[in-house]
């Protein structure tokens, strides 16, 4: 698929949505194990403890990218977030989703 700003911006928006759903799902899973987290950062730390994520740093980078898209938005940041999602984010999301599916079965 050829690269263009519409595709990039759509990917960034989808990233934001998936990110929000993921940390809130982790919050619910943690609560089921009597663990508390109230922010994406604390939930990703707990997800790491619960072995739902293997690389906590990727999710902290993800949080930084999400904060960029929410608080400051310019071409440089958009490109940076797009590159992260394309190169690391999608793979990390897939891995954590697989772990969550295994856990809830």
C-alpha positions in Angstrom: 0.0 0.0 0.0 1.5 3.4 -0.9 2.3 5.7 1.9 0.3 8.8 2.3 -0.7 11.1 5.2 -4.3 9.7 5.3 -3.1 6.2 5.8 -0.5 7.3 8.4 -3.0 9.3 10.3 -5.5 6.5 10.3 -2.9 4.1 11.7 -2.1 6.6 14.4 -5.8 7.0 15.3 -6.2 3.2 15.4 -3.1 2.9 17.6 -4.7 5.4 20.1 -7.9 3.4 20.3 -6.2 0.1 20.7 -3.8 1.5 23.3 -6.7 2.9 25.4 -8.7 -0.4 25.1 -5.6 -2.5 26.0 -4.7 -0.7 29.2 -8.3 -0.6 30.4 -8.6 -4.4 29.7 -5.4 -4.9 31.7 -6.9 -2.9 34.5 -9.9 -5.3 34.6 -7.7 -8.4 34.4 -5.5 -7.1 37.2 -8.6 -6.3 39.4 -9.7 -10.0 39.0 -6.4 -10.9 40.6 -6.8 -8.3 43.4 -4.1 -6.0 41.8 -4.8 -2.3 41.3 -3.6 0.0 38.6 -5.0 3.4 37.7 -3.0 4.6 34.8 -1.6 3.1 31.6 1.9 3.1 33.1 0.9 1.3 36.3 -1.2 -1.1 34.3 1.6 -2.0 32.0 3.9 -2.6 35.0 1.3 -4.9 36.5 0.9 -6.6 33.1 4.6 -7.3 33.1 4.4 -8.8 36.6 1.4 -10.9 35.4 3.6 -12.0 32.4 1.1 -10.6 29.9 3.9 -8.5 28.4 7.4 -9.6 27.9 9.1 -6.3 27.3 7.9 -3.5 29.6 10.0 -0.9 27.8 8.1 -1.3 24.5 4.9 -0.5 26.3 6.4 2.5 28.1 7.6 3.7 24.7 4.0 3.1 23.5 2.8 5.3 26.3 5.1 8.1 25.2 3.9 7.8 21.6 0.3 7.9 22.8 1.0 11.0 24.8 2.6 12.6 21.7 -0.6 12.0 19.7 -2.8 13.4 22.4 -0.9 16.4 23.6 1.3 17.6 20.7 0.7 16.8 17.1 3.0 17.9 14.3 4.5 16.2 11.3 7.7 15.1 13.0 5.7 13.5 15.9 3.2 11.9 13.6 6.0 10.3 11.6 7.8 9.2 14.7 4.6 7.5 16.1 3.8 6.0 12.7 7.3 4.4 12.5 7.0 3.1 16.1 3.6 1.5 15.4 4.8 0.0 12.1 8.1 -1.3 13.4 7.3 -2.3 17.0 3.8 -1.5 18.2 1.7 -3.9 16.0 3.9 -6.8 17.0 3.7 -5.9 20.7 -0.1 -5.6 20.5 -0.4 -9.0 18.8 1.8 -10.6 21.5 -0.1 -9.2 24.4 -3.4 -10.0 22.8 -2.3 -13.6 22.4 -1.2 -13.8 26.0 -4.5 -12.3 27.2 -6.5 -14.8 25.1 -4.5 -17.7 26.6 -5.1 -16.3 30.1 -8.9 -16.0 29.7 -9.4 -19.4 28.2 
